[in-house]
Amino acid sequence: MYTARFFSTTLGRAALISIAAMAALNVAVLTQQLGPAPQAAAYTAVAASEAA
């Protein structure tokens, strides 16, 4: 379906750029979601140990 001939056209290059942009945004969102989780877990563990 997609060949080198397709990707040499303007539409093909736009498709590649679009795919790359979507992949980059997915990485950015996943990085944001994975970043705060360990800090929240550490805070909960500290709060639980202080309460005991």
N, CA, C and O atoms as a Tripos MOL2 file, in Angstrom:
@<TRIPOS>MOLECULE
protein
  208   207    52     0     0
PROTEIN
NO_CHARGES

@<TRIPOS>ATOM
      1 N           0.8240   -1.1800    0.0000 N.3       1 MET1
      2 CA          0.0000    0.0000    0.0000 C.3       1 MET1
      3 C           0.8750    1.2530    0.0000 C.2       1 MET1
      4 O           0.7060    2.1270   -0.8500 O.2       1 MET1
      5 N           1.8000    1.3420    0.9400 N.am      2 TYR2
      6 CA          2.7080    2.4780    0.9780 C.3       2 TYR2
      7 C           4.0510    2.0280    0.4210 C.2       2 TYR2
      8 O           4.6590    1.0830    0.9230 O.2       2 TYR2
      9 N           4.5000    2.7040   -0.6060 N.am      3 THR3
     10 CA          5.7570    2.3560   -1.2470 C.3       3 THR3
     11 C           6.6850    3.5630   -1.2120 C.2       3 THR3
     12 O           6.2880    4.6610   -0.8210 O.2       3 THR3
     13 N           7.9040    3.3420   -1.6230 N.am      4 ALA4
     14 CA          8.8520    4.4420   -1.6820 C.3       4 ALA4
     15 C           8.3620    5.5240   -2.6360 C.2       4 ALA4
     16 O           8.6320    6.7070   -2.4300 O.2       4 ALA4
     17 N           7.6520    5.1250   -3.6630 N.am      5 ARG5
     18 CA          7.1040    6.0950   -4.6070 C.3       5 ARG5
     19 C           6.0910    7.0090   -3.9170 C.2       5 ARG5
     20 O           6.0590    8.2120   -4.1740 O.2       5 ARG5
     21 N           5.2690    6.4370   -3.0470 N.am      6 PHE6
     22 CA          4.2820    7.2490   -2.3190 C.3       6 PHE6
     23 C           4.9850    8.2460   -1.4000 C.2       6 PHE6
     24 O           4.6060    9.4160   -1.3430 O.2       6 PHE6
     25 N           6.0030    7.7850   -0.6840 N.am      7 PHE7
     26 CA          6.6640    8.6640    0.2800 C.3       7 PHE7
     27 C           7.5410    9.7150   -0.3900 C.2       7 PHE7
     28 O           8.0200   10.6300    0.2790 O.2       7 PHE7
     29 N           7.7570    9.6020   -1.6830 N.am      8 SER8
     30 CA          8.5130   10.6340   -2.3900 C.3       8 SER8
     31 C           7.6000   11.7740   -2.8500 C.2       8 SER8
     32 O           8.0860   12.7960   -3.3340 O.2       8 SER8
     33 N           6.2900   11.6070   -2.7050 N.am      9 THR9
     34 CA          5.3560   12.6760   -3.0710 C.3       9 THR9
     35 C           5.1750   13.6370   -1.8970 C.2       9 THR9
     36 O           5.5690   13.3390   -0.7700 O.2       9 THR9
     37 N           4.5860   14.7690   -2.1720 N.am     10 THR10
     38 CA          4.3130   15.7550   -1.1200 C.3      10 THR10
     39 C           3.3670   15.1730   -0.0760 C.2      10 THR10
     40 O           3.5530   15.3790    1.1230 O.2      10 THR10
     41 N           2.3570   14.4500   -0.5360 N.am     11 LEU11
     42 CA          1.4180   13.8310    0.3960 C.3      11 LEU11
     43 C           2.1120   12.7840    1.2630 C.2      11 LEU11
     44 O           1.8400   12.6930    2.4600 O.2      11 LEU11
     45 N           2.9820   12.0170    0.6850 N.am     12 GLY12
     46 CA          3.7150   10.9990    1.4360 C.3      12 GLY12
     47 C           4.6190   11.6120    2.4940 C.2      12 GLY12
     48 O           4.7010   11.1130    3.6170 O.2      12 GLY12
     49 N           5.2900   12.6840    2.1360 N.am     13 ARG13
     50 CA          6.1450   13.3650    3.1240 C.3      13 ARG13
     51 C           5.3110   13.9690    4.2420 C.2      13 ARG13
     52 O           5.7180   13.9410    5.4040 O.2      13 ARG13
     53 N           4.1480   14.5150    3.9030 N.am     14 ALA14
     54 CA          3.2580   15.0580    4.9320 C.3      14 ALA14
     55 C           2.7730   13.9420    5.8550 C.2      14 ALA14
     56 O           2.6470   14.1460    7.0620 O.2      14 ALA14
     57 N           2.5010   12.7690    5.2940 N.am     15 ALA15
     58 CA          2.0840   11.6280    6.1200 C.3      15 ALA15
     59 C           3.1940   11.2200    7.0760 C.2      15 ALA15
     60 O           2.9260   10.9440    8.2450 O.2      15 ALA15
     61 N           4.4270   11.1780    6.6070 N.am     16 LEU16
     62 CA          5.5550   10.8260    7.4800 C.3      16 LEU16
     63 C           5.7330   11.8450    8.6010 C.2      16 LEU16
     64 O           5.9860   11.4750    9.7480 O.2      16 LEU16
     65 N           5.6040   13.1060    8.2740 N.am     17 ILE17
     66 CA          5.7290   14.1570    9.2890 C.3      17 ILE17
     67 C           4.6080   14.0330   10.3150 C.2      17 ILE17
     68 O           4.8390   14.2010   11.5120 O.2      17 ILE17
     69 N           3.4100   13.7430    9.8550 N.am     18 SER18
     70 CA          2.2730   13.5770   10.7540 C.3      18 SER18
     71 C           2.4790   12.3880   11.6880 C.2      18 SER18
     72 O           2.2080   12.4820   12.8850 O.2      18 SER18
     73 N           2.9520   11.2840   11.1500 N.am     19 ILE19
     74 CA          3.2160   10.0970   11.9750 C.3      19 ILE19
     75 C           4.2920   10.3910   13.0140 C.2      19 ILE19
     76 O           4.1670    9.9940   14.1730 O.2      19 ILE19
     77 N           5.3500   11.0860   12.6000 N.am     20 ALA20
     78 CA          6.4250   11.4310   13.5360 C.3      20 ALA20
     79 C           5.9150   12.3650   14.6340 C.2      20 ALA20
     80 O           6.2940   12.2150   15.7950 O.2      20 ALA20
     81 N           5.0670   13.3180   14.2810 N.am     21 ALA21
     82 CA          4.5210   14.2440   15.2770 C.3      21 ALA21
     83 C           3.6310   13.5120   16.2770 C.2      21 ALA21
     84 O           3.6960   13.7770   17.4770 O.2      21 ALA21
     85 N           2.8020   12.5930   15.7870 N.am     22 MET22
     86 CA          1.9430   11.8250   16.7010 C.3      22 MET22
     87 C           2.7690   10.9660   17.6410 C.2      22 MET22
     88 O           2.4510   10.8570   18.8250 O.2      22 MET22
     89 N           3.8250   10.3570   17.1260 N.am     23 ALA23
     90 CA          4.6900    9.5340   17.9720 C.3      23 ALA23
     91 C           5.3770   10.3980   19.0370 C.2      23 ALA23
     92 O           5.4800    9.9930   20.1950 O.2      23 ALA23
     93 N           5.8430   11.5790   18.6440 N.am     24 ALA24
     94 CA          6.4970   12.4700   19.5990 C.3      24 ALA24
     95 C           5.5220   12.9260   20.6900 C.2      24 ALA24
     96 O           5.8920   12.9930   21.8620 O.2      24 ALA24
     97 N           4.2930   13.2350   20.3140 N.am     25 LEU25
     98 CA          3.3080   13.6480   21.3140 C.3      25 LEU25
     99 C           2.9620   12.4960   22.2540 C.2      25 LEU25
    100 O           2.7670   12.7110   23.4510 O.2      25 LEU25
    101 N           2.8860   11.2780   21.7240 N.am     26 ASN26
    102 CA          2.6370   10.1220   22.5850 C.3      26 ASN26
    103 C           3.7560    9.9390   23.6000 C.2      26 ASN26
    104 O           3.4900    9.6430   24.7650 O.2      26 ASN26
    105 N           4.9910   10.1090   23.1780 N.am     27 VAL27
    106 CA          6.1240    9.9940   24.0930 C.3      27 VAL27
    107 C           6.0660   11.0860   25.1510 C.2      27 VAL27
    108 O           6.3240   10.8270   26.3260 O.2      27 VAL27
    109 N           5.7290   12.3070   24.7390 N.am     28 ALA28
    110 CA          5.6490   13.4150   25.6910 C.3      28 ALA28
    111 C           4.5570   13.1720   26.7340 C.2      28 ALA28
    112 O           4.7700   13.4190   27.9210 O.2      28 ALA28
    113 N           3.4070   12.6960   26.3040 N.am     29 VAL29
    114 CA          2.3120   12.4370   27.2390 C.3      29 VAL29
    115 C           2.6640   11.2930   28.1800 C.2      29 VAL29
    116 O           2.4140   11.3840   29.3820 O.2      29 VAL29
    117 N           3.2380   10.2260   27.6540 N.am     30 LEU30
    118 CA          3.6230    9.1050   28.5130 C.3      30 LEU30
    119 C           4.6900    9.5120   29.5200 C.2      30 LEU30
    120 O           4.6800    9.0470   30.6600 O.2      30 LEU30
    121 N           5.6060   10.3740   29.1070 N.am     31 THR31
    122 CA          6.6350   10.8600   30.0280 C.3      31 THR31
    123 C           6.0110   11.6630   31.1650 C.2      31 THR31
    124 O           6.4240   11.5350   32.3170 O.2      31 THR31
    125 N           5.0220   12.4880   30.8460 N.am     32 GLN32
    126 CA          4.3480   13.2660   31.8850 C.3      32 GLN32
    127 C           3.5760   12.3670   32.8330 C.2      32 GLN32
    128 O           3.5430   12.6190   34.0380 O.2      32 GLN32
    129 N           2.9590   11.3300   32.3080 N.am     33 GLN33
    130 CA          2.1700   10.4430   33.1570 C.3      33 GLN33
    131 C           3.0470    9.5750   34.0320 C.2      33 GLN33
    132 O           2.6650    9.2650   35.1600 O.2      33 GLN33
    133 N           4.2010    9.1770   33.5550 N.am     34 LEU34
    134 CA          5.0740    8.3030   34.3250 C.3      34 LEU34
    135 C           5.9180    9.0760   35.3350 C.2      34 LEU34
    136 O           6.3410    8.5060   36.3410 O.2      34 LEU34
    137 N           6.1690   10.3440   35.0910 N.am     35 GLY35
    138 CA          7.0240   11.1320   35.9690 C.3      35 GLY35
    139 C           6.4820   11.3180   37.3800 C.2      35 GLY35
    140 O           7.1980   10.9960   38.3280 O.2      35 GLY35
    141 N           5.2740   11.8120   37.5790 N.am     36 PRO36
    142 CA          4.7830   12.1170   38.9220 C.3      36 PRO36
    143 C           4.4500   10.8960   39.7750 C.2      36 PRO36
    144 O           4.3920   11.0220   40.9980 O.2      36 PRO36
    145 N           4.2320    9.7440   39.1980 N.am     37 ALA37
    146 CA          3.7850    8.5820   39.9630 C.3      37 ALA37
    147 C           4.7490    8.1790   41.0880 C.2      37 ALA37
    148 O           4.2860    7.9820   42.2120 O.2      37 ALA37
    149 N           6.0520    8.0460   40.8540 N.am     38 PRO38
    150 CA          6.9320    7.6540   41.9560 C.3      38 PRO38
    151 C           6.9740    8.6920   43.0830 C.2      38 PRO38
    152 O           7.0940    8.3260   44.2520 O.2      38 PRO38
    153 N           6.8780    9.9740   42.7460 N.am     39 GLN39
    154 CA          6.8960   11.0110   43.7770 C.3      39 GLN39
    155 C           5.6530   10.9140   44.6520 C.2      39 GLN39
    156 O           5.7410   11.0540   45.8720 O.2      39 GLN39
    157 N           4.5060   10.6780   44.0460 N.am     40 ALA40
    158 CA          3.2720   10.5520   44.8130 C.3      40 ALA40
    159 C           3.3230    9.3130   45.6960 C.2      40 ALA40
    160 O           2.8560    9.3490   46.8350 O.2      40 ALA40
    161 N           3.8770    8.2300   45.1940 N.am     41 ALA41
    162 CA          3.9890    7.0100   45.9790 C.3      41 ALA41
    163 C           4.9500    7.2100   47.1410 C.2      41 ALA41
    164 O           4.6950    6.7160   48.2390 O.2      41 ALA41
    165 N           6.0330    7.9140   46.9270 N.am     42 ALA42
    166 CA          7.0010    8.1780   47.9860 C.3      42 ALA42
    167 C           6.3730    9.0690   49.0570 C.2      42 ALA42
    168 O           6.5910    8.8510   50.2490 O.2      42 ALA42
    169 N           5.6040   10.0620   48.6450 N.am     43 TYR43
    170 CA          4.9570   10.9550   49.5990 C.3      43 TYR43
    171 C           3.9490   10.1770   50.4440 C.2      43 TYR43
    172 O           3.8610   10.3950   51.6530 O.2      43 TYR43
    173 N           3.2000    9.2870   49.8320 N.am     44 THR44
    174 CA          2.2240    8.4880   50.5580 C.3      44 THR44
    175 C           2.9180    7.5920   51.5680 C.2      44 THR44
    176 O           2.4330    7.4300   52.6880 O.2      44 THR44
    177 N           4.0500    7.0080   51.1840 N.am     45 ALA45
    178 CA          4.7810    6.1330   52.0940 C.3      45 ALA45
    179 C           5.3190    6.9360   53.2860 C.2      45 ALA45
    180 O           5.2690    6.4550   54.4180 O.2      45 ALA45
    181 N           5.8210    8.1220   53.0540 N.am     46 VAL46
    182 CA          6.3350    8.9690   54.1500 C.3      46 VAL46
    183 C           5.1850    9.3850   55.0690 C.2      46 VAL46
    184 O           5.3300    9.3470   56.2910 O.2      46 VAL46
    185 N           4.0580    9.7770   54.5030 N.am     47 ALA47
    186 CA          2.9170   10.1940   55.3050 C.3      47 ALA47
    187 C           2.4120    9.0300   56.1560 C.2      47 ALA47
    188 O           2.0330    9.2290   57.3100 O.2      47 ALA47
    189 N           2.4040    7.8250   55.6030 N.am     48 ALA48
    190 CA          1.9360    6.6560   56.3450 C.3      48 ALA48
    191 C           2.8930    6.3230   57.4880 C.2      48 ALA48
    192 O           2.4480    5.9400   58.5710 O.2      48 ALA48
    193 N           4.1960    6.4640   57.2630 N.am     49 SER49
    194 CA          5.1520    6.1410   58.3200 C.3      49 SER49
    195 C           5.1170    7.1830   59.4330 C.2      49 SER49
    196 O           5.3470    6.8530   60.5970 O.2      49 SER49
    197 N           4.8300    8.4440   59.0840 N.am     50 GLU50
    198 CA          4.7360    9.4730   60.1110 C.3      50 GLU50
    199 C           3.4600    9.3050   60.9430 C.2      50 GLU50
    200 O           3.4480    9.6400   62.1280 O.2      50 GLU50
    201 N           2.4070    8.8000   60.3440 N.am     51 ALA51
    202 CA          1.1490    8.6350   61.0470 C.3      51 ALA51
    203 C           1.2140    7.4740   62.0370 C.2      51 ALA51
    204 O           0.4630    7.4490   63.0120 O.2      51 ALA51
    205 N           2.0880    6.5310   61.7980 N.am     52 ALA52
    206 CA          2.1580    5.3480   62.6450 C.3      52 ALA52
    207 C           2.9040    5.5740   63.9200 C.2      52 ALA52
    208 O           3.0370    4.6550   64.7280 O.2      52 ALA52
@<TRIPOS>BOND
     1     1     2 1
     2     2     3 1
     3     3     4 2
     4     3     5 am
     5     5     6 1
     6     6     7 1
     7     7     8 2
     8     7     9 am
     9     9    10 1
    10    10    11 1
    11    11    12 2
    12    11    13 am
    13    13    14 1
    14    14    15 1
    15    15    16 2
    16    15    17 am
    17    17    18 1
    18    18    19 1
    19    19    20 2
    20    19    21 am
    21    21    22 1
    22    22    23 1
    23    23    24 2
    24    23    25 am
    25    25    26 1
    26    26    27 1
    27    27    28 2
    28    27    29 am
    29    29    30 1
    30    30    31 1
    31    31    32 2
    32    31    33 am
    33    33    34 1
    34    34    35 1
    35    35    36 2
    36    35    37 am
    37    37    38 1
    38    38    39 1
    39    39    40 2
    40    39    41 am
    41    41    42 1
    42    42    43 1
    43    43    44 2
    44    43    45 am
    45    45    46 1
    46    46    47 1
    47    47    48 2
    48    47    49 am
    49    49    50 1
    50    50    51 1
    51    51    52 2
    52    51    53 am
    53    53    54 1
    54    54    55 1
    55    55    56 2
    56    55    57 am
    57    57    58 1
    58    58    59 1
    59    59    60 2
    60    59    61 am
    61    61    62 1
    62    62    63 1
    63    63    64 2
    64    63    65 am
    65    65    66 1
    66    66    67 1
    67    67    68 2
    68    67    69 am
    69    69    70 1
    70    70    71 1
    71    71    72 2
    72    71    73 am
    73    73    74 1
    74    74    75 1
    75    75    76 2
    76    75    77 am
    77    77    78 1
    78    78    79 1
    79    79    80 2
    80    79    81 am
    81    81    82 1
    82    82    83 1
    83    83    84 2
    84    83    85 am
    85    85    86 1
    86    86    87 1
    87    87    88 2
    88    87    89 am
    89    89    90 1
    90    90    91 1
    91    91    92 2
    92    91    93 am
    93    93    94 1
    94    94    95 1
    95    95    96 2
    96    95    97 am
    97    97    98 1
    98    98    99 1
    99    99   100 2
   100    99   101 am
   101   101   102 1
   102   102   103 1
   103   103   104 2
   104   103   105 am
   105   105   106 1
   106   106   107 1
   107   107   108 2
   108   107   109 am
   109   109   110 1
   110   110   111 1
   111   111   112 2
   112   111   113 am
   113   113   114 1
   114   114   115 1
   115   115   116 2
   116   115   117 am
   117   117   118 1
   118   118   119 1
   119   119   120 2
   120   119   121 am
   121   121   122 1
   122   122   123 1
   123   123   124 2
   124   123   125 am
   125   125   126 1
   126   126   127 1
   127   127   128 2
   128   127   129 am
   129   129   130 1
   130   130   131 1
   131   131   132 2
   132   131   133 am
   133   133   134 1
   134   134   135 1
   135   135   136 2
   136   135   137 am
   137   137   138 1
   138   138   139 1
   139   139   140 2
   140   139   141 am
   141   141   142 1
   142   142   143 1
   143   143   144 2
   144   143   145 am
   145   145   146 1
   146   146   147 1
   147   147   148 2
   148   147   149 am
   149   149   150 1
   150   150   151 1
   151   151   152 2
   152   151   153 am
   153   153   154 1
   154   154   155 1
   155   155   156 2
   156   155   157 am
   157   157   158 1
   158   158   159 1
   159   159   160 2
   160   159   161 am
   161   161   162 1
   162   162   163 1
   163   163   164 2
   164   163   165 am
   165   165   166 1
   166   166   167 1
   167   167   168 2
   168   167   169 am
   169   169   170 1
   170   170   171 1
   171   171   172 2
   172   171   173 am
   173   173   174 1
   174   174   175 1
   175   175   176 2
   176   175   177 am
   177   177   178 1
   178   178   179 1
   179   179   180 2
   180   179   181 am
   181   181   182 1
   182   182   183 1
   183   183   184 2
   184   183   185 am
   185   185   186 1
   186   186   187 1
   187   187   188 2
   188   187   189 am
   189   189   190 1
   190   190   191 1
   191   191   192 2
   192   191   193 am
   193   193   194 1
   194   194   195 1
   195   195   196 2
   196   195   197 am
   197   197   198 1
   198   198   199 1
   199   199   200 2
   200   199   201 am
   201   201   202 1
   202   202   203 1
   203   203   204 2
   204   203   205 am
   205   205   206 1
   206   206   207 1
   207   207   208 2
@<TRIPOS>SUBSTRUCTURE
     1 MET1         2 RESIDUE 1 A MET
     2 TYR2         6 RESIDUE 1 A TYR
     3 THR3        10 RESIDUE 1 A THR
     4 ALA4        14 RESIDUE 1 A ALA
     5 ARG5        18 RESIDUE 1 A ARG
     6 PHE6        22 RESIDUE 1 A PHE
     7 PHE7        26 RESIDUE 1 A PHE
     8 SER8        30 RESIDUE 1 A SER
     9 THR9        34 RESIDUE 1 A THR
    10 THR10       38 RESIDUE 1 A THR
    11 LEU11       42 RESIDUE 1 A LEU
    12 GLY12       46 RESIDUE 1 A GLY
    13 ARG13       50 RESIDUE 1 A ARG
    14 ALA14       54 RESIDUE 1 A ALA
    15 ALA15       58 RESIDUE 1 A ALA
    16 LEU16       62 RESIDUE 1 A LEU
    17 ILE17       66 RESIDUE 1 A ILE
    18 SER18       70 RESIDUE 1 A SER
    19 ILE19       74 RESIDUE 1 A ILE
    20 ALA20       78 RESIDUE 1 A ALA
    21 ALA21       82 RESIDUE 1 A ALA
    22 MET22       86 RESIDUE 1 A MET
    23 ALA23       90 RESIDUE 1 A ALA
    24 ALA24       94 RESIDUE 1 A ALA
    25 LEU25       98 RESIDUE 1 A LEU
    26 ASN26      102 RESIDUE 1 A ASN
    27 VAL27      106 RESIDUE 1 A VAL
    28 ALA28      110 RESIDUE 1 A ALA
    29 VAL29      114 RESIDUE 1 A VAL
    30 LEU30      118 RESIDUE 1 A LEU
    31 THR31      122 RESIDUE 1 A THR
    32 GLN32      126 RESIDUE 1 A GLN
    33 GLN33      130 RESIDUE 1 A GLN
    34 LEU34      134 RESIDUE 1 A LEU
    35 GLY35      138 RESIDUE 1 A GLY
    36 PRO36      142 RESIDUE 1 A PRO
    37 ALA37      146 RESIDUE 1 A ALA
    38 PRO38      150 RESIDUE 1 A PRO
    39 GLN39      154 RESIDUE 1 A GLN
    40 ALA40      158 RESIDUE 1 A ALA
    41 ALA41      162 RESIDUE 1 A ALA
    42 ALA42      166 RESIDUE 1 A ALA
    43 TYR43      170 RESIDUE 1 A TYR
    44 THR44      174 RESIDUE 1 A THR
    45 ALA45      178 RESIDUE 1 A ALA
    46 VAL46      182 RESIDUE 1 A VAL
    47 ALA47      186 RESIDUE 1 A ALA
    48 ALA48      190 RESIDUE 1 A ALA
    49 SER49      194 RESIDUE 1 A SER
    50 GLU50      198 RESIDUE 1 A GLU
    51 ALA51      202 RESIDUE 1 A ALA
    52 ALA52      206 RESIDUE 1 A ALA
